[in-house]
Amino acid sequence: MEAILASKLDPGFFEELAGKLNSLDFANCLACGMCTAGCVFSDVHPHNDPRKMLRKIILGMREEVLNDPFVWYCTMCERCTIECPMNVNVAAITRALRGKFGLPTAGFIQKVVDDTIETGNQMAVQPDEYLETLEWIQEELQAELNDPDYRIPIDVEGADFLFGLNAREIKYYPNELMKILKIFYVAGANYTLSSRKWDATNLALFSGKDDDFWKITGPILEEVVRLKAKSLVVTECGHAFRSVRWGYRTFWKGPQFPIRFVLELIDEWIQEGRLKLDPTRNPEPVTLHDPCNIVRKEGVAEPQRRVLKAVCLDFREMTPHKRWNYCCGAGGGALAMPEYTEQRLLKGRRKVEQLLATGAKVVAISCHNCMDQFNDLNKHYKLGMRMEHVCSLVERALVMPEKN
């Protein structure tokens, strides 16, 4: 047995992975099991256990690590890391294993990455389709706002912020984008959209291939500079927000500017009195899901709560919540891997239990990726709940200013 085990060990594997991470954080692993306790999916399947993966890495079991389904089962949510007394970042290790050891990318992730590099957005929306969709939204808002002079600003220089989208908002959910732009209108926001690079999403965040990642995220940061915008604001999408912030911190060498989440701005506008709201328009009990990429990884937890308390009559927290909240089960690219659909729905059971415990009828979800998972969970577990973006709840509560 010792001879068989020894034949599987590669003493250099530990150091090689550390070099690819530019860090030795997992060298501090105590094998104490707190990561397993923190992972809400460790009991769903044996391959969901982060401690088992770390132990194999430390022992130098290269082949066992690189062929372990954990590499793709992990949602990279970092809940294990906040429990770890040594702050070992399993998500970073998982990303390095995926991208820097040449593992074949599971599911459709690489196809989406390739499409994004080729077309500039993850839904392969062509430039004329993008502009036609914006024109349609503009016409709809002209009628709804009773303002024939309303225009969606495109490629306007010197705006307070460039607004980065999720390609789903153009391809599948233009009504969601219309609601956001309506909020911008009422708040008197000074913003612009780009005609060149407008999709802030980046699935290379999950594939782990840095060259692909920067080909996708670099251009939207460059657009902020080209259009002389003062900041970049990202729509209600967790991995889009995480992508541009992480890319900015990790790779960006250009002029400095803030990158903010759209609900941070809406929160400020409410506090400044720029948005008048009627919470009676959202009378049903509402709970809030905390997307891992927004809350646990990027630390934005309070603005969305203040917003919901301003637009809803009955806001109820999940238990646990904020940085301790559970991943919905679709992170780390899982939503783009149909071969893991069964796993994804099984993992979502923990989130379902959280939802049911609140007694809420409406779930506020500030992430498109999470939204798709919640819609699947709603159907699979027959919850009968209504899933909405926070901006949709804000738009419903808007009290339109009187025309002079």
N, C-alpha and C positions, 0 to 999 in steps of 0.2 A: 504493500500500500504506500509506504514512504517513497519507494522508487517511482511509482505512478504519479504521486503528487508532485515530486520533484521535477518530473519530466514536463509538467504543465506550467512550471513557474518561470517567469522571465524577470529577473532582478532589475532590469533596466526599464521595465514598463512604467513603474511608479515615477521614476525621474523624468521619463519621456513625457508623460501626461502633465507633470508639474511644469515642465518647460513650455508646453503648449498653452498652459493656463497663465504663464508668467507669475505663478503663485504656488506656494506650498501649503495653502490653507487646509487641505485634507490630510496633510501629514500630522496634523494635530488631533485627528480623529481618535477618540477614546474607546470606540466600539461599545459605548454605553447604552445605545438603543434609544436615546431621546429623539433621534430623527425618525425612527420607526413609530414612536409614540405620536410624533407631530404629524406624520403622514396619515391623512384620513382615509387613504386608499390601501394601506398596507395589509388590511385584512380581506381585501377584495380578491386578491390573487397573489401567490407567492412571489411573483416577479415584480411586485410593487414595493418591495422592501428596500429602502435606500441603504440600510446598514449592511445587508448582504452584498450589495454592489461595492460599497467602500471597502469591505473586508477583502474582496477579490482583487481590488486595485492595489491595496497595500501589500498583499501577498505576491503581486506580480503575475496574476493569472490572466494574461493578455487575451487568449482566445476565448476564455469563459466570459470575460467582460465584454468583448466586442461582439459576441454572439448572444448576449443576454437580452431578452425582450425588454428588460427594465429601461434600456436606452431609449426605447420608443414608448413604453408604457408611462414613463415619468411625464407629468404635466408641467414640470419645471416651475411649480407655483411658489417654491421657497418656503412653504410652511414648515418643512423639516428644519430649515436653517434657523428660523426664529426660536425653535426649541433647543437647538444645538448649543451646549455650553461653550463650544470652541468656535462657533460661527462658521462651520464648514458649509460652503455653498454647493449643494448637490446639483442645483440647476446649472451652474456654470460648468461643473464637471460633466454633466450630461450633454450640454451643448458642445463642449470640446470633443467628447467621444463621438458625437454625431458628425461633426464637421471636419475635425482635424485629423481623423484617422481613416478618412476615405470611406466611411460606411455608406452603403447605398441608402439614399433617402427614402423612407417609407411613404407609401401612399402617393398622393398627388402633390406633396409639398414642393418637390423640385420642379414639377411642371408649372406650378403657380409661380415659383421664383423665376423660372425662365421666361414665362409670359410677362411678368412684371418688368424684367430687364428689357425685353423686346419692345413692349408697348407703353411702358411707363406706369402701368397700373395692374393690379392683380386680377381684374376681371377682363382684361384685354379690350377695354372700351376704346374705340377709335376716336381721334380728335373731333371729327364732325358729329359723332354720336354724343360726346360730352357737351359740346357747345349747343347742340339741338336740345338736349335735356335741360340745360340751364335756361335756354330761351323759353321752353315750355313752362318751367317753374316761374320765370319772370312774368309771363303772361297771366298765369294763375294768380300770382300775388298782386299784380296790378288790379285785377278784378276784386280780389278778396280785400285788399287794403283801400280800394276805391281811390287809387293813385295811379293815373295813367302815365305819370312821369317816372315811376319806380324803375330802377335799373339795378341789376346785379353787377357790382364793380368787378371787372376782369382786367388784370395787368395794370392796375392803377398804382402809380409810384407814390411812396411816402406815406402809406397807410399805417395806422396804429398796429395792425397785425395782418399777416397772411394767414388765411384759414385753410388748414390741411384736412382733407376728407378721407373717408373710407370709400373705396370704389363701389361697394354695395349701395351707397347712397345715390350713385348715378345709375347703376345697372338695374337694381331691384327696388330700392326704397327712396325714390325721389320725393315722395310725400314727407319722409322724415327730414330730408334736407330742407324742404320748403318750410317746415315748422321752425327749424333753427334760423333760417334767413329771416323769417317773420319776427322772431325775437330780436335779431340784430337790428331790424328796421325800427322796431318800437324803442329800443334802447339808444338809437342814434349812433350805432357803432360805425367807426371809421375803419373799414377793412377792405381787403381785396382777395379775389381768387386768382389763381394762375391759369393761364391757358396751356402752359407747357408741362409742369409737374404739379399735380394736385392731389394724388393719392399718397397718404402718409403711411400706409400699411407696408409690412415687410415680413414675409414668411421666412426669409433667411435668418431672422432672429431665432427661429426654431430649428432650421436645418443645420446651423452652426458654421456655415461657410462665409467667412468674413469678406472675401472678395465680392461675392454675390451681394452680401448685405450692403456694402458701401456703394456699389453700383446703383442700388435702389434708393437708399436714404440720402446719399450725398446730394443728388440733384434738388431735393426739396429744400435743403438748407441753403443751397446756392441760389434758389429762387428768392429766398428772403433777402439776400444781398442784392440780387439783380433788381428787385422791385423796391429796394430801399425801405422795406417794412421795418417797423421798430421791434416786432416780435413775431413768433410763430405760435398760433393757437390751433390745437388739434381737436377734432370732433370727438363724439362719444364712442371711442374705440380704444380699448385697453392696450392692445399690442401695437397700434399705431402710435399712441402716446409714448409707450415704453420704447418703441423703436427709435423715434427721433431723439428722445432724450438720451438714451444709451449711446446712440451713434454720435450725437453731439459731444457727449463727455469723452467718448473713447477715441474718435477719429478726427473730429472737426478741428481745423487749424485756421479757419477764417475769422472774420469779425464776430464779436460776441453779442448775443442777444438772448432774451428770455424765451423759453418754450413753455407754454401753459396749456392746461386742460380747459376745455370750453366751459365746464361748470364752475371753474374758478372765476371766470369773467361774469357769468350770470349771477353768481353769488354776490359779487361786488356791485353789480348794477342794481340788484334788489336792495342792498344796504344803502346805496346812494339815492334810492327813490326813482331810478330811471325806468323801472318796471313796476307797474301797479298790478296787483294780483288779487284774485278772488278764490280763496281755498275751498269755498263751498262747491266749486265746480269739480272738485275731486273728493267726493264725500266718503268713498269706500276706504277701508283700512289698507294702508300701503306699507310694504316692507322694502328694504333695500339690500340688493346684492353688492358686495364689495369685490370687484374684479381684482385678481391678484396683481396684474400689471400696473394698475392705477394706484391701489392702496398699499399693498404689502411691499411692492418693489419701488414705487415712486413716491409714496408717502402722502398722497392727496386723499384725505379721509373726511375732513370736516365740511368743505364747501357744499358737497352734494347733500349733506344732512341739513344744513341751514336752508338750502333751496327747497328740499322736500317739506320741511316744517312750515315754509312760507306758502307752499302751493297745495298742501293737503290738509284735511281736517284731522286725520288719524294716522300718524306715522308710527310704525312699530319696528323696533330693532330685532334682528335675528340674534340668536345666541349660539356660538360666539359671533362677534362682528369686528369691523375695522381690520386691523392687520392680522387678527386671529381667525377671521372668517374662513370658511372652507372653499377651496377651489371648486368650481362647478363641474369639473371633470373633462372639460374640452380644451384645456390649455396645452401649451407646448406643441401645437400643431395637430392635436388629436382630432379636431373637427375635420381636418383635411385628409384623414387616413381612414377610409371606409372599412378597412380590414379590422379596425379597432372599435367599430361602432358598438358592439356588444359590451366591450370593456367600458366605453364612455358612458353608456346608459347605466351600467352597474355602479360606476363611480358616482354618478349623479344622484343615487339613492340617498347619500348623506345630505346633499343639498335639499332634496325633497323633504326629508325629515325636518330640516331647519325651517323650511317654508311652512309646512303644516303646523308646526309648533307656534307660529306667530298668529295664526288665525286670519292672516291677511287675504284679501281678495285680489289685490294688485301687487305685482312685483316690479319694482323700479330697477332697471338694469342699464348701467352706463357703459355698455360695451357690445359691439355688434357680434363678436365671436361668442360671448356669453349668451347673448340674446338667442342665437340659433340653437345653442344647447338647451336653454330654458324652454324654448318652443318644443323641442324634441321631448324633453322631460315632461312637459305639460301634457303632451299627447300620449306618451308611453305609459305614464303613471296615472293618467286620467284625473288630473288635478282640478280642472275647471277654473283655473286662475287666468288673469289677464296679464300679459307680459308687455311692459312699456319702457321706452327710454325715458330718462328723466326730463329731457327737453320736450317730449310730448306732453308730459304732465304740466310743465311750465307753460307751454303754448295754450293748453286748454284753460289754464287759470288766468291768462292775460286779460287785463281790462284795457281795451283799446283807447288811446287818447282821443278826445273830441277834436274834430276838425275846426279850425278857426274860420 
